[in-house]
Amino acid sequence: MDSQVMVALALSLVGGFSTSLGALFVILNQAPNLKMLGLLQGFAAGLMLSISFLDLAHNAMNSIGFLKGNLWFFAGVIFFAVVANFIPEPILSQSSEVKSKKKNSDEGGKDMMKKHRRQVLFSGIITAIGISLHNFPEGMAVFLGSMKGLRVGFNLALAIALHNIPEGVAVALPVYFATQSKWQAFKLATLSGFAEPLGVVIVAYLFPSNLSPEILEGLLGSVGGVMAFLTLHEMLPLAFDYAGQKQAVKAVFLGMAFMSASLYFLELSLPEEMSL
């Protein structure tokens, strides 16, 4: 493997594994109650919406035009709206169900808690998918930055690492609440970060010779549509149910503001001729 690819891969691992730091923050503390979980779900939804509308869809429209960017975006929305009909609701492991039974003496209470845990687990899986899709182009950016020089690549990887820590929290938190397993929460958050070095490998061998930049931007716009659908369809309803509509909306906008600031400072770390 080329030495430049190896350097880019190493730098992307720094950014990718920073999601694990966010997961550590979650598992070193007690699992939150439902209201706190709803607020944090709202915050995570804000992160996802900011990535979707203000990063991926925005960049696609700027790169390939307003009409094409919108077509790609809504193609992603429609695609996953169809796919969502065939996604089964996840089933908790036996150990989690046993723990739930021990904590709830009333049968109706047990059923309600199990339902909450299934919903939250599904939300965590959705968040992990969305963050993984977002991390993929970040790995591509690290590769392109490292091609311009080690200093550029290192600065970009460091900025992405700081940017990814709250994403690790957003993935690990619902999984920890639903499964009561620190290992499962840590594992899923870490796996979502693996998309970053994967982006390096893909772009190193497929871009630009075999992958049209216009198609790439369109696909990223579709990813934005998928993330927007997942957030509005799955995450926001949970946040509203657990934290209340007013509080959840505040958490959403706080998450959007945080991610927008993070993306802004990440953009500052790029050279002028590059863009995420």
ZAMARGU-4260 file (C-alpha; in steps of 0.2 Angstrom, whole numbers, plus 5000, padded with zeros to 4 digits):
<rodrens>
0) 5000/5000/5000 | 5007/5017/4996 | 5015/5027/5010 | 5003/5042/5007 | 4988/5030/5009
5) 4995/5023/5025 | 4997/5041/5032 | 4980/5045/5028 | 4973/5029/5035 | 4982/5032/5051
10) 4976/5050/5052 | 4958/5044/5048 | 4959/5031/5062 | 4962/5046/5075 | 4946/5054/5069
15) 4936/5038/5068 | 4941/5032/5085 | 4936/5048/5093 | 4918/5042/5093 | 4925/5029/5106
20) 4929/5043/5117 | 4911/5049/5116 | 4905/5032/5120 | 4917/5031/5135 | 4909/5047/5142
25) 4892/5038/5141 | 4897/5021/5149 | 4907/5028/5163 | 4891/5036/5169 | 4874/5029/5174
30) 4861/5026/5161 | 4849/5042/5160 | 4831/5042/5165 | 4818/5044/5151 | 4817/5063/5152
35) 4835/5065/5150 | 4836/5052/5137 | 4823/5062/5127 | 4833/5078/5129 | 4848/5070/5123
40) 4839/5061/5108 | 4833/5079/5103 | 4851/5085/5104 | 4856/5070/5093 | 4842/5074/5081
45) 4849/5092/5080 | 4866/5085/5075 | 4859/5074/5062 | 4848/5087/5054 | 4862/5100/5054
50) 4873/5087/5045 | 4859/5083/5033 | 4853/5100/5028 | 4867/5112/5031 | 4882/5100/5026
55) 4877/5086/5014 | 4862/5093/5005 | 4870/5111/5005 | 4886/5105/4997 | 4877/5094/4984
60) 4867/5109/4978 | 4882/5120/4977 | 4892/5107/4968 | 4879/5100/4955 | 4866/5114/4955
65) 4850/5117/4965 | 4839/5106/4954 | 4850/5091/4953 | 4855/5092/4972 | 4836/5092/4977
70) 4833/5078/4965 | 4847/5067/4973 | 4841/5073/4991 | 4823/5068/4989 | 4828/5052/4980
75) 4837/5047/4996 | 4821/5052/5006 | 4810/5041/4995 | 4822/5027/4994 | 4823/5025/5013
80) 4804/5028/5016 | 4802/5013/5006 | 4816/5003/5014 | 4809/5008/5032 | 4793/4998/5028
85) 4804/4982/5028 | 4815/4985/5043 | 4809/4974/5057 | 4809/4981/5075 | 4824/4975/5084
90) 4822/4962/5098 | 4832/4965/5114 | 4844/4951/5120 | 4838/4939/5133 | 4849/4947/5147
95) 4841/4964/5144 | 4824/4956/5145 | 4828/4948/5162 | 4835/4964/5169 | 4819/4973/5164
100) 4808/4959/5172 | 4818/4961/5188 | 4815/4980/5189 | 4796/4979/5185 | 4784/4969/5196
105) 4769/4975/5186 | 4766/4966/5170 | 4760/4982/5161 | 4775/4991/5167 | 4786/4978/5161
110) 4778/4978/5143 | 4779/4997/5143 | 4798/4997/5148 | 4802/4984/5135 | 4793/4994/5122
115) 4803/5010/5127 | 4819/5000/5126 | 4815/4993/5109 | 4811/5010/5102 | 4827/5018/5110
120) 4838/5004/5103 | 4831/5006/5086 | 4834/5024/5087 | 4852/5021/5092 | 4855/5009/5077
125) 4848/5023/5066 | 4859/5036/5073 | 4874/5024/5071 | 4870/5022/5052 | 4868/5040/5050
130) 4884/5045/5058 | 4893/5031/5049 | 4887/5038/5032 | 4892/5056/5038 | 4910/5049/5043
135) 4913/5042/5026 | 4916/5058/5017 | 4926/5064/5031 | 4938/5050/5028 | 4939/5055/5010
140) 4943/5073/5015 | 4957/5067/5027 | 4964/5057/5012 | 4963/5072/5000 | 4970/5084/5014
145) 4985/5072/5017 | 4989/5072/4999 | 4992/5091/5001 | 5004/5088/5015 | 5006/5080/5032
150) 5002/5096/5041 | 4985/5099/5032 | 4980/5081/5035 | 4985/5081/5053 | 4976/5097/5057
155) 4960/5091/5048 | 4961/5074/5057 | 4962/5083/5074 | 4947/5094/5070 | 4937/5079/5064
160) 4942/5070/5080 | 4935/5084/5091 | 4920/5085/5080 | 4916/5066/5082 | 4916/5065/5101
165) 4898/5071/5103 | 4893/5059/5088 | 4900/5045/5099 | 4889/5051/5113 | 4874/5051/5102
170) 4876/5033/5096 | 4881/5025/5113 | 4868/5034/5124 | 4852/5026/5117 | 4861/5009/5115
175) 4867/5009/5133 | 4849/5014/5139 | 4841/5000/5129 | 4852/4986/5132 | 4860/4991/5149
180) 4876/4984/5141 | 4892/4995/5141 | 4900/4984/5129 | 4886/4985/5116 | 4886/5004/5117
185) 4905/5006/5116 | 4905/4993/5101 | 4892/5001/5091 | 4899/5019/5093 | 4917/5012/5088
190) 4910/5004/5073 | 4902/5019/5067 | 4919/5028/5067 | 4926/5014/5056 | 4917/5022/5041
195) 4931/5036/5041 | 4946/5025/5037 | 4934/5015/5025 | 4932/5032/5016 | 4951/5033/5014
200) 4952/5016/5007 | 4938/5019/4995 | 4944/5036/4989 | 4962/5030/4987 | 4957/5017/4974
205) 4941/5023/4966 | 4943/5042/4966 | 4945/5051/4954 | 4948/5038/4940 | 4932/5027/4943
210) 4920/5039/4952 | 4913/5054/4944 | 4914/5069/4956 | 4896/5074/4951 | 4889/5056/4955
215) 4899/5057/4972 | 4891/5074/4977 | 4874/5067/4971 | 4876/5051/4982 | 4881/5062/4997
220) 4865/5073/4994 | 4855/5056/4995 | 4864/5052/5011 | 4857/5068/5017 | 4840/5064/5012
225) 4841/5047/5021 | 4847/5055/5037 | 4834/5068/5037 | 4820/5055/5035 | 4827/5044/5049
230) 4829/5059/5060 | 4811/5065/5057 | 4803/5048/5057 | 4812/5039/5071 | 4822/5051/5083
235) 4811/5066/5085 | 4795/5056/5090 | 4805/5048/5104 | 4812/5065/5109 | 4794/5072/5110
240) 4787/5057/5119 | 4801/5057/5133 | 4805/5075/5135 | 4790/5084/5130 | 4788/5094/5114
245) 4794/5111/5120 | 4810/5104/5129 | 4814/5093/5114 | 4813/5107/5101 | 4825/5117/5112
250) 4837/5102/5112 | 4835/5100/5093 | 4841/5118/5090 | 4855/5116/5103 | 4861/5101/5093
255) 4860/5110/5077 | 4869/5125/5083 | 4883/5114/5091 | 4885/5104/5075 | 4885/5120/5064
260) 4898/5128/5074 | 4908/5111/5073 | 4907/5111/5054 | 4912/5129/5053 | 4928/5126/5063
265) 4931/5110/5054 | 4930/5120/5037 | 4942/5133/5044 | 4955/5119/5046 | 4954/5115/5027
270) 4964/5124/5014 | 4955/5136/5003 | 4954/5125/4988 | 4947/5111/4998 | 4929/5109/5005
275) 4920/5096/5015
</rodrens>
